[in-house]
Amino acid sequence: MFKRLLRRPGVQSTLGWSVAQYMRFVKRTTRWEIRHRERVAHILGSGEGVIALTWHSRFMMLTAAWKSDELDPYVMISRSRDGAVVAATCKALKLQTLRGSARKSGKAKGGDAAAAEAVTAIRSGGCVVITPDGPRGPRQRLGDGPLRLARATGAPLMPCTFSIARRKQFDSWDKFVLPKPFGKGLILWGTPVAIPADTSDADLEAIRLGIETEMNALMAEADKELGHVPVEPALELSK
């Protein structure tokens, strides 16, 4: 019954608007600490195109990581039913969306069209936000789509994650975290990575592994500091 209701555009819009208001409330009532901002300070507000990466379980409060005038976000969202709700949420938050997935090049529904739109957004100075283990996993494993996009455009990849003291963690494939208000939040920026156009596929794999490792280490660091057991990534990346 609920799944049938989620197919209705009116239900998707209403649910998306509600989620957006909740996100605004949590953002305003949380005591945020942003760490390692110096790593990306030269990029934020530069007007250059960038690619922000965060795991699917932690996308909900990512807008707390920057000021509204520092980045022009385009959120890449799958064409699934759940993706329609996320798209409605982004619309309510005044975020632009790209419908498709860049998790794995050539294998995602709508991926080619979304990648073309992402290139246009980056070249116009936008920040394309990607959850590289979405929409279905494997959890906390980085596909090569975002790296190929970075190689094609010259845009740096910027890993970012958050943890929050008061939360509910779901028993879903990604161990999704629903933040609760009136707590402490910790945002960690990773190391920006630029990928030259002449980077070989073999070198791309080494870069992929390095970014994936750092993203998991950052999330574990944030969770431990706020009193949570870190979430382990899925055992292997499906090819």
Backbone as CSV, one residue per row, in Angstrom:
resi,resn,N_x,N_y,N_z,CA_x,CA_y,CA_z,C_x,C_y,C_z
1,MET,0.831,-1.201,0.000,0.000,0.000,0.000,0.877,1.267,0.000
2,PHE,1.845,1.318,0.933,2.711,2.492,1.035,3.551,2.666,-0.222
3,LYS,4.039,1.550,-0.793,4.841,1.632,-2.003,4.012,2.158,-3.166
4,ARG,2.722,1.769,-3.226,1.854,2.281,-4.283,1.637,3.780,-4.121
5,LEU,1.480,4.210,-2.873,1.289,5.636,-2.614,2.506,6.451,-3.037
6,LEU,3.702,5.864,-2.844,4.931,6.582,-3.180,5.090,6.813,-4.681
7,ARG,4.296,6.100,-5.498,4.361,6.317,-6.937,3.612,7.579,-7.358
8,ARG,2.807,8.136,-6.478,1.998,9.303,-6.805,2.806,10.578,-6.633
9,PRO,2.877,11.405,-7.689,3.675,12.638,-7.603,3.279,13.534,-6.444
10,GLY,1.988,13.609,-6.139,1.543,14.457,-5.036,2.084,13.983,-3.699
11,VAL,2.118,12.661,-3.509,2.663,12.091,-2.266,4.162,12.333,-2.207
12,GLN,4.854,12.155,-3.330,6.301,12.388,-3.377,6.630,13.837,-3.031
13,SER,5.864,14.776,-3.592,6.116,16.192,-3.326,5.878,16.542,-1.862
14,THR,4.774,16.022,-1.303,4.448,16.316,0.095,5.487,15.733,1.039
15,LEU,5.886,14.493,0.771,6.884,13.851,1.619,8.228,14.566,1.486
16,GLY,8.591,14.937,0.261,9.843,15.653,0.046,9.863,16.994,0.757
17,TRP,8.759,17.727,0.702,8.678,19.013,1.399,8.830,18.808,2.905
18,SER,8.194,17.780,3.442,8.275,17.505,4.881,9.695,17.166,5.303
19,VAL,10.367,16.346,4.517,11.755,15.985,4.825,12.645,17.226,4.788
20,ALA,12.414,18.095,3.802,13.223,19.313,3.688,13.061,20.208,4.912
21,GLN,11.837,20.333,5.411,11.626,21.167,6.603,12.306,20.551,7.825
22,TYR,12.256,19.231,7.898,12.924,18.554,9.008,14.431,18.776,8.933
23,MET,15.005,18.675,7.730,16.435,18.892,7.565,16.827,20.307,7.978
24,ARG,16.019,21.287,7.592,16.302,22.672,7.998,16.281,22.807,9.520
25,PHE,15.313,22.140,10.152,15.182,22.226,11.610,16.394,21.598,12.297
26,VAL,16.803,20.433,11.822,17.972,19.756,12.408,19.226,20.597,12.193
27,LYS,19.388,21.136,10.995,20.573,21.944,10.693,20.686,23.131,11.632
28,ARG,19.564,23.788,11.909,19.580,25.005,12.728,19.721,24.711,14.218
29,THR,19.322,23.536,14.650,19.349,23.233,16.088,20.534,22.364,16.494
30,THR,21.412,22.062,15.550,22.598,21.237,15.831,23.820,22.124,16.019
31,ARG,24.662,21.767,16.976,25.927,22.464,17.204,26.990,21.815,16.302
32,TRP,27.230,22.427,15.171,28.112,21.837,14.169,29.567,22.235,14.390
33,GLU,30.449,21.268,14.231,31.879,21.525,14.123,32.328,21.038,12.759
34,ILE,32.984,21.914,12.012,33.492,21.544,10.689,35.012,21.421,10.785
35,ARG,35.522,20.247,10.452,36.937,19.958,10.612,37.609,19.737,9.255
36,HIS,38.846,20.145,9.139,39.669,20.019,7.924,39.155,20.910,6.790
37,ARG,38.497,21.998,7.148,38.017,22.919,6.122,39.174,23.521,5.324
38,GLU,40.334,23.622,5.947,41.484,24.200,5.256,41.871,23.395,4.016
39,ARG,41.472,22.134,3.988,41.790,21.302,2.825,41.048,21.770,1.568
40,VAL,39.868,22.366,1.760,39.021,22.730,0.617,38.755,24.229,0.545
41,ALA,39.368,25.019,1.433,39.085,26.453,1.492,39.377,27.148,0.164
42,HIS,40.413,26.680,-0.547,40.764,27.299,-1.822,39.787,26.944,-2.935
43,ILE,38.937,25.950,-2.700,37.957,25.518,-3.698,36.592,26.136,-3.426
44,LEU,36.178,26.150,-2.149,34.887,26.710,-1.788,34.828,28.186,-2.165
45,GLY,33.801,28.567,-2.886,33.643,29.957,-3.270,34.503,30.399,-4.433
46,SER,35.251,29.464,-5.038,36.135,29.828,-6.149,35.381,30.011,-7.460
47,GLY,34.168,29.444,-7.533,33.401,29.514,-8.768,33.775,28.444,-9.775
48,GLU,34.717,27.580,-9.413,35.132,26.480,-10.290,34.255,25.259,-10.048
49,GLY,34.072,24.448,-11.066,33.284,23.228,-10.939,33.977,22.196,-10.071
50,VAL,33.212,21.499,-9.241,33.761,20.492,-8.339,32.789,19.312,-8.239
51,ILE,33.281,18.215,-7.672,32.470,17.020,-7.427,32.595,16.669,-5.955
52,ALA,31.484,16.708,-5.229,31.483,16.356,-3.806,31.008,14.915,-3.648
53,LEU,31.711,14.154,-2.808,31.387,12.748,-2.593,31.020,12.509,-1.131
54,THR,29.935,11.794,-0.898,29.594,11.345,0.448,28.855,10.021,0.329
55,TRP,28.954,9.180,1.338,28.269,7.894,1.283,26.757,8.083,1.379
56,HIS,26.026,7.136,0.815,24.568,7.219,0.724,23.919,7.391,2.092
57,SER,24.480,6.797,3.104,23.896,6.866,4.448,24.038,8.239,5.083
58,ARG,24.879,9.127,4.509,25.205,10.397,5.159,24.929,11.618,4.281
59,PHE,24.077,11.468,3.269,23.842,12.622,2.398,22.894,13.641,3.012
60,MET,22.160,13.260,4.064,21.014,14.050,4.483,21.372,15.444,4.984
61,MET,22.526,15.614,5.652,22.866,16.918,6.214,24.093,17.535,5.553
62,LEU,24.412,17.110,4.350,25.663,17.557,3.729,25.678,19.064,3.481
63,THR,24.513,19.691,3.290,24.492,21.133,3.029,24.990,21.947,4.219
64,ALA,25.100,21.324,5.389,25.657,22.036,6.547,27.168,22.217,6.425
65,ALA,27.778,21.591,5.425,29.241,21.624,5.287,29.742,22.908,4.641
66,TRP,28.869,23.685,3.985,29.307,24.906,3.320,28.245,25.989,3.456
67,LYS,28.665,27.231,3.227,27.740,28.350,3.234,26.992,28.408,1.897
68,SER,25.823,29.011,1.909,24.966,28.996,0.721,25.603,29.681,-0.485
69,ASP,26.528,30.616,-0.249,27.142,31.326,-1.371,28.479,30.717,-1.802
70,GLU,28.854,29.586,-1.207,30.152,28.988,-1.529,30.081,27.973,-2.657
71,LEU,28.980,27.256,-2.776,28.846,26.226,-3.799,27.464,26.307,-4.435
72,ASP,27.389,25.899,-5.685,26.120,25.814,-6.416,25.837,24.325,-6.631
73,PRO,25.117,23.672,-5.689,25.015,22.209,-5.716,24.019,21.668,-6.758
74,TYR,24.426,20.604,-7.411,23.566,19.781,-8.261,23.639,18.370,-7.677
75,VAL,22.539,17.858,-7.199,22.546,16.559,-6.532,22.179,15.468,-7.537
76,MET,23.056,14.484,-7.698,22.788,13.375,-8.606,21.958,12.331,-7.885
77,ILE,20.788,12.015,-8.445,19.799,11.167,-7.786,19.367,10.065,-8.742
78,SER,19.185,8.866,-8.213,18.752,7.746,-9.047,17.321,7.962,-9.545
79,ARG,16.929,7.214,-10.572,15.587,7.290,-11.125,14.610,6.335,-10.436
80,SER,14.970,5.869,-9.267,14.108,4.960,-8.516,12.960,5.714,-7.855
81,ARG,12.028,4.970,-7.267,10.907,5.571,-6.536,11.414,6.390,-5.361
82,ASP,12.368,5.853,-4.616,12.949,6.602,-3.506,13.649,7.856,-4.010
83,GLY,14.263,7.751,-5.187,14.935,8.896,-5.766,13.987,10.039,-6.061
84,ALA,12.740,9.705,-6.404,11.746,10.751,-6.674,11.456,11.562,-5.417
85,VAL,11.438,10.897,-4.272,11.221,11.609,-3.007,12.421,12.492,-2.687
86,VAL,13.632,11.971,-2.910,14.845,12.761,-2.675,14.853,13.979,-3.601
87,ALA,14.424,13.786,-4.857,14.368,14.902,-5.800,13.386,15.968,-5.323
88,ALA,12.241,15.530,-4.779,11.267,16.482,-4.242,11.838,17.214,-3.031
89,THR,12.614,16.505,-2.213,13.265,17.134,-1.067,14.253,18.200,-1.537
90,CYS,15.054,17.861,-2.529,16.036,18.816,-3.059,15.342,20.048,-3.631
91,LYS,14.228,19.843,-4.318,13.480,20.972,-4.879,13.029,21.912,-3.771
92,ALA,12.524,21.331,-2.666,12.081,22.146,-1.528,13.248,22.886,-0.884
93,LEU,14.455,22.317,-0.977,15.649,22.951,-0.424,16.320,23.895,-1.425
94,LYS,15.684,24.019,-2.618,16.216,24.873,-3.676,17.565,24.376,-4.189
95,LEU,17.720,23.045,-4.223,18.904,22.421,-4.801,18.554,21.874,-6.181
96,GLN,19.451,22.016,-7.129,19.214,21.477,-8.465,19.529,19.983,-8.478
97,THR,18.891,19.250,-9.374,19.052,17.793,-9.397,19.437,17.298,-10.791
98,LEU,20.120,16.170,-10.790,20.456,15.422,-12.000,19.926,14.016,-11.786
99,ARG,19.000,13.560,-12.637,18.385,12.260,-12.407,19.129,11.170,-13.155
100,GLY,19.784,10.309,-12.423,20.561,9.206,-12.965,21.567,8.785,-11.923
101,SER,22.545,7.979,-12.302,23.547,7.526,-11.345,24.902,7.479,-12.014
102,ALA,25.917,7.938,-11.287,27.293,7.861,-11.801,28.118,6.869,-11.001
103,ARG,27.447,5.943,-10.302,28.200,4.998,-9.464,29.102,4.110,-10.303
104,LYS,28.550,3.558,-11.376,29.357,2.735,-12.271,29.120,3.223,-13.692
105,SER,30.162,3.497,-14.401,30.013,4.011,-15.754,29.380,2.958,-16.644
106,GLY,28.370,3.406,-17.419,27.770,2.531,-18.411,26.812,1.494,-17.880
107,LYS,26.538,1.427,-16.565,25.704,0.366,-16.030,24.466,0.878,-15.305
108,ALA,24.355,2.187,-15.127,23.269,2.730,-14.335,22.174,3.288,-15.222
109,LYS,20.912,3.081,-14.820,19.784,3.605,-15.553,19.865,5.121,-15.588
110,GLY,19.795,5.697,-16.797,19.885,7.137,-16.919,21.281,7.679,-16.745
111,GLY,22.265,6.800,-16.656,23.614,7.232,-16.337,24.234,8.117,-17.400
112,ASP,24.063,7.786,-18.683,24.672,8.567,-19.747,24.121,9.987,-19.774
113,ALA,22.782,10.115,-19.663,22.166,11.441,-19.676,22.581,12.242,-18.454
114,ALA,22.602,11.590,-17.288,22.996,12.283,-16.061,24.447,12.724,-16.131
115,ALA,25.315,11.884,-16.700,26.730,12.239,-16.824,26.905,13.448,-17.730
116,ALA,26.146,13.495,-18.835,26.232,14.641,-19.744,25.774,15.922,-19.041
117,GLU,24.695,15.822,-18.269,24.213,16.980,-17.514,25.223,17.390,-16.442
118,ALA,25.874,16.394,-15.838,26.875,16.694,-14.814,28.051,17.446,-15.414
119,VAL,28.489,17.058,-16.604,29.589,17.754,-17.272,29.211,19.215,-17.518
120,THR,27.973,19.437,-17.991,27.503,20.802,-18.233,27.475,21.611,-16.946
121,ALA,26.979,20.995,-15.856,26.897,21.684,-14.566,28.287,22.050,-14.059
122,ILE,29.234,21.120,-14.167,30.599,21.373,-13.698,31.252,22.492,-14.500
123,ARG,31.068,22.467,-15.812,31.700,23.479,-16.660,31.086,24.861,-16.468
124,SER,29.878,24.897,-15.874,29.262,26.184,-15.553,29.587,26.628,-14.124
125,GLY,30.487,25.877,-13.449,30.917,26.233,-12.107,30.119,25.597,-10.995
126,GLY,29.307,24.582,-11.301,28.484,23.922,-10.295,29.242,22.867,-9.505
127,CYS,28.645,22.478,-8.384,29.172,21.390,-7.563,28.230,20.198,-7.695
128,VAL,28.681,19.141,-8.333,27.871,17.936,-8.486,28.090,17.050,-7.269
129,VAL,27.007,16.792,-6.541,27.060,15.984,-5.317,26.654,14.558,-5.659
130,ILE,27.523,13.599,-5.360,27.294,12.192,-5.716,27.443,11.314,-4.484
131,THR,26.510,10.382,-4.319,26.664,9.310,-3.325,27.135,8.074,-4.097
132,PRO,28.429,7.812,-4.126,28.979,6.838,-5.065,28.694,5.383,-4.734
133,ASP,28.054,5.105,-3.598,27.624,3.728,-3.324,26.116,3.574,-3.518
134,GLY,25.436,4.611,-3.965,23.994,4.539,-4.186,23.671,4.210,-5.631
135,PRO,22.397,3.814,-5.902,21.300,3.769,-4.935,21.137,2.440,-4.191
136,ARG,21.881,1.400,-4.563,21.641,0.090,-3.942,22.883,-0.588,-3.394
137,GLY,24.000,0.102,-3.371,25.195,-0.499,-2.818,26.108,-1.093,-3.876
138,PRO,27.153,-1.778,-3.468,27.466,-2.166,-2.089,27.871,-0.985,-1.211
139,ARG,27.565,-1.101,0.073,27.756,-0.031,1.033,29.214,0.414,1.129
140,GLN,29.396,1.739,1.026,30.699,2.365,1.254,31.794,1.833,0.333
141,ARG,31.374,1.530,-0.906,32.330,1.148,-1.943,32.191,2.131,-3.091
142,LEU,33.308,2.642,-3.545,33.337,3.697,-4.545,33.411,3.114,-5.952
143,GLY,32.378,3.369,-6.746,32.421,2.993,-8.151,33.312,3.950,-8.931
144,ASP,33.580,3.614,-10.181,34.531,4.438,-10.940,33.869,5.587,-11.682
145,GLY,32.539,5.672,-11.684,31.850,6.733,-12.417,32.287,8.135,-12.035
146,PRO,32.306,8.484,-10.732,32.735,9.830,-10.351,34.178,10.134,-10.751
147,LEU,35.052,9.128,-10.714,36.447,9.350,-11.093,36.570,9.633,-12.584
148,ARG,35.788,8.925,-13.382,35.812,9.161,-14.827,35.253,10.552,-15.145
149,LEU,34.248,10.963,-14.375,33.696,12.302,-14.548,34.745,13.359,-14.195
150,ALA,35.498,13.117,-13.126,36.556,14.045,-12.729,37.665,14.089,-13.786
151,ARG,38.006,12.935,-14.338,39.052,12.889,-15.369,38.612,13.629,-16.631
152,ALA,37.337,13.515,-16.969,36.827,14.142,-18.182,36.700,15.656,-18.067
153,THR,36.436,16.142,-16.861,36.160,17.572,-16.676,37.293,18.356,-16.037
154,GLY,38.211,17.653,-15.360,39.257,18.333,-14.619,38.812,18.850,-13.265
155,ALA,37.562,18.558,-12.878,37.032,19.015,-11.592,37.595,18.165,-10.458
156,PRO,37.994,18.780,-9.343,38.495,17.993,-8.216,37.375,17.235,-7.513
157,LEU,37.704,16.080,-6.975,36.790,15.304,-6.134,37.003,15.729,-4.683
158,MET,35.917,16.020,-3.969,36.021,16.474,-2.578,35.211,15.541,-1.674
159,PRO,35.856,14.601,-0.980,35.130,13.742,-0.036,34.664,14.536,1.184
160,CYS,33.486,14.188,1.680,32.953,14.855,2.856,31.978,13.910,3.560
161,THR,31.956,13.965,4.871,31.011,13.141,5.614,30.649,13.831,6.921
162,PHE,29.637,13.286,7.606,29.255,13.844,8.896,28.823,12.713,9.824
163,SER,28.834,13.023,11.113,28.187,12.190,12.116,27.467,13.123,13.073
164,ILE,26.527,12.580,13.795,25.723,13.401,14.691,25.426,12.589,15.947
165,ALA,25.457,13.252,17.092,25.337,12.530,18.359,23.942,11.908,18.534
166,ARG,22.904,12.680,18.255,21.529,12.206,18.426,21.005,11.759,17.061
167,ARG,20.693,10.476,16.946,20.313,9.964,15.632,19.570,8.642,15.773
168,LYS,18.949,8.246,14.660,18.415,6.890,14.523,19.110,6.256,13.335
169,GLN,19.656,5.060,13.531,20.302,4.347,12.432,19.418,3.179,12.016
170,PHE,19.089,3.122,10.730,18.194,2.097,10.213,18.971,0.829,9.850
171,ASP,18.273,-0.283,9.863,18.865,-1.557,9.467,18.674,-1.767,7.970
172,SER,19.090,-0.789,7.186,18.991,-0.846,5.733,20.340,-1.253,5.155
173,TRP,20.411,-1.443,3.846,21.662,-1.886,3.225,22.800,-0.905,3.487
174,ASP,22.471,0.404,3.596,23.519,1.404,3.810,23.660,1.842,5.258
175,LYS,22.807,1.291,6.166,22.803,1.714,7.577,22.532,3.227,7.672
176,PHE,21.459,3.628,7.010,21.134,5.043,6.875,20.956,5.718,8.229
177,VAL,21.496,6.926,8.350,21.437,7.692,9.588,20.417,8.824,9.449
178,LEU,19.423,8.823,10.330,18.455,9.917,10.421,18.856,10.808,11.585
179,PRO,19.328,12.024,11.307,19.750,12.912,12.396,18.553,13.375,13.229
180,LYS,18.812,13.614,14.511,17.814,14.194,15.395,18.295,15.571,15.842
181,PRO,17.377,16.482,16.146,17.770,17.846,16.507,18.360,17.958,17.904
182,PHE,18.913,19.145,18.181,19.395,19.524,19.514,20.574,18.669,19.998
183,GLY,21.493,18.384,19.083,22.674,17.619,19.466,23.926,18.232,18.880
184,LYS,25.016,17.485,18.925,26.286,17.904,18.354,26.507,17.191,17.030
185,GLY,26.996,17.921,16.050,27.302,17.342,14.759,28.740,17.612,14.363
186,LEU,29.350,16.651,13.689,30.739,16.780,13.256,30.823,16.520,11.757
187,ILE,31.354,17.499,11.028,31.545,17.385,9.585,33.037,17.311,9.301
188,LEU,33.441,16.337,8.497,34.855,16.160,8.146,35.033,16.254,6.634
189,TRP,35.924,17.138,6.221,36.304,17.206,4.809,37.512,16.310,4.568
190,GLY,37.485,15.635,3.431,38.625,14.832,3.030,39.589,15.623,2.161
191,THR,40.537,14.919,1.576,41.554,15.543,0.729,41.055,15.660,-0.706
192,PRO,41.019,16.866,-1.270,40.596,16.995,-2.677,41.556,16.253,-3.599
193,VAL,40.981,15.640,-4.632,41.791,14.866,-5.574,41.460,15.315,-6.992
194,ALA,42.465,15.776,-7.721,42.321,16.109,-9.132,42.883,14.959,-9.965
195,ILE,42.198,14.633,-11.033,42.618,13.509,-11.879,42.944,14.021,-13.277
196,PRO,44.206,14.018,-13.667,44.586,14.515,-14.995,43.911,13.718,-16.119
197,ALA,43.720,14.378,-17.241,43.025,13.764,-18.377,43.754,12.541,-18.924
198,ASP,45.077,12.485,-18.740,45.854,11.368,-19.289,46.045,10.223,-18.285
199,THR,45.286,10.232,-17.183,45.400,9.166,-16.183,44.903,7.849,-16.769
200,SER,45.704,6.797,-16.643,45.316,5.486,-17.178,44.278,4.834,-16.286
201,ASP,43.581,3.829,-16.816,42.586,3.112,-16.024,43.240,2.403,-14.836
202,ALA,44.463,1.916,-15.029,45.172,1.248,-13.927,45.454,2.239,-12.803
203,ASP,45.901,3.432,-13.167,46.149,4.458,-12.156,44.841,4.933,-11.528
204,LEU,43.784,4.932,-12.320,42.474,5.346,-11.813,42.014,4.413,-10.695
205,GLU,42.309,3.133,-10.831,41.915,2.165,-9.796,42.654,2.434,-8.493
206,ALA,43.914,2.785,-8.564,44.673,3.096,-7.352,44.114,4.351,-6.677
207,ILE,43.741,5.349,-7.480,43.144,6.569,-6.937,41.796,6.250,-6.294
208,ARG,40.997,5.411,-6.970,39.690,5.003,-6.451,39.822,4.379,-5.069
209,LEU,40.755,3.470,-4.936,40.954,2.784,-3.663,41.398,3.763,-2.572
210,GLY,42.253,4.716,-2.929,42.707,5.686,-1.951,41.584,6.574,-1.444
211,ILE,40.717,7.029,-2.340,39.592,7.871,-1.939,38.610,7.073,-1.092
212,GLU,38.307,5.851,-1.515,37.387,4.998,-0.761,37.898,4.769,0.662
213,THR,39.183,4.490,0.782,39.771,4.243,2.099,39.670,5.478,2.988
214,GLU,39.959,6.653,2.420,39.877,7.878,3.214,38.437,8.175,3.628
215,MET,37.474,7.985,2.724,36.076,8.251,3.059,35.605,7.374,4.215
216,ASN,35.999,6.116,4.205,35.610,5.210,5.293,36.321,5.563,6.595
217,ALA,37.568,5.988,6.490,38.299,6.383,7.691,37.704,7.641,8.311
218,LEU,37.312,8.604,7.481,36.704,9.836,7.975,35.385,9.553,8.690
219,MET,34.560,8.703,8.091,33.268,8.417,8.703,33.442,7.666,10.014
220,ALA,34.395,6.738,10.059,34.667,6.011,11.297,35.175,6.958,12.382
221,GLU,36.035,7.897,11.997,36.559,8.879,12.953,35.428,9.713,13.549
222,ALA,34.527,10.186,12.687,33.420,11.018,13.149,32.485,10.230,14.057
223,ASP,32.169,8.998,13.671,31.261,8.178,14.480,31.861,7.877,15.852
224,LYS,33.124,7.487,15.891,33.772,7.169,17.166,33.767,8.376,18.095
225,GLU,34.068,9.541,17.549,34.146,10.741,18.384,32.799,11.088,19.008
226,LEU,31.712,10.759,18.314,30.391,11.083,18.829,29.717,9.885,19.494
227,GLY,30.501,8.851,19.783,30.012,7.757,20.603,29.300,6.640,19.883
228,HIS,29.532,6.496,18.580,28.858,5.455,17.808,29.854,4.400,17.314
229,VAL,29.365,3.198,17.125,30.180,2.136,16.544,30.283,2.375,15.039
230,PRO,31.482,2.458,14.476,31.623,2.699,13.039,30.949,1.617,12.197
231,VAL,30.441,2.035,11.050,29.801,1.113,10.110,30.872,0.555,9.177
232,GLU,30.918,-0.763,9.071,31.881,-1.402,8.187,31.356,-1.393,6.745
233,PRO,32.251,-1.201,5.768,31.811,-1.262,4.370,31.462,-2.688,3.971
234,ALA,30.710,-2.823,2.879,30.421,-4.144,2.345,31.730,-4.840,1.983
235,LEU,31.697,-6.154,1.907,32.930,-6.924,1.751,33.677,-6.619,0.465
236,GLU,32.959,-6.405,-0.633,33.675,-6.168,-1.889,32.815,-5.345,-2.815
237,LEU,33.462,-4.721,-3.790,32.792,-3.923,-4.809,32.338,-4.838,-5.937
238,SER,31.031,-4.823,-6.216,30.517,-5.630,-7.315,30.943,-5.026,-8.645
239,LYS,31.456,-5.859,-9.507,31.903,-5.368,-10.809,30.796,-5.514,-11.846
